Amino acid sequence: MASPQYFDLEDPISRQRLADPMTTLAGLQGLVVVAEVQHMPALPETLRVLMDRSGHMRQDGQYAAMRQSSHRARACASRRGT
């Protein structure tokens, strides 16, 4: 089972879990990771709103949004010979 704090937006189940991102993410505590964030272009705005809310301001580093997961980046680099 995937971590409730990790969302891979290339995975249909993760996308479904974030169908209402404001509600889903507002209830999470600790580090929340969203991989492949380019598949949900409005998500960075939602993250900003959540971070600006009182109570979240003191939780530095609560959200990590990545455009490409690191394992894919390494696989692409190895195919290119870098």
N, C-alpha and C positions, 0 to 999 in steps of 0.2 A: 504494500500500500504506500502511496506517495505521501510525503510529509504535507501536513496542512499549511505549512509555511512556504512551500515551493510550488511554483506554477510554471510549466513549460507550455507556452502558447502554441507549439506545434502539436500538442497532445489535445485531442478533442475533449477529453475529460477535464483537463485544466481550463480550457476555454469555457466549458459549460459552468465550471465552478466560479468563473469570473464574469458570468452573464450580467450580474449586477455588482460591478467591482467596488462601488462605494460601500455597500452593505457587507460584502464578503471581507474586504480588507480592513474595514473599521474595527471589526471584532478580533483581529489577530494582534498578538503581542510578540515582541522580540523581532528578530530579523526575518523579513519576508523577501523572498527572491522570486523575481519574474524573469524567466528566460524567453528569448525571442519576442521581446516587447513590440517589435515592428508589426506584428500581426494584430495589434490592438492600438492604433494610433492615438486614441483619446486617453489612454491609460496614464501617461505622464501628467496630464492635467488633473486627473482624479487623485494621483499620488500627491501632487502639490497641495490640493485642497485638504487632504487628510493630514499632511505634515503641518499645515498652517493652523489646524484646529488646536485649541487649548488642550493640554494634556499630552499631545504628541510632540510639542515643541522641545521637550527635554529629552526626547529619545533619539539622539543622533544616530544616524545609520540604520534606521528601522527598515528602509526599503532599498533593495538593490535591483535595478532594472538593466537587463543585458540585451543587446541586439543579437548576439550570436553566442550560443553556448560554447564554452571553452573546448569541449571535446570535438565539436565540429570545426572550430578554428584550427585546432591541431591537425585534424584529418585533412583539411584543405591545404594547410601549410606543407604537410608531408607529401601530398600529391603534387604540389608545385616544386618540391625539392628544396624548400627553405628550412 
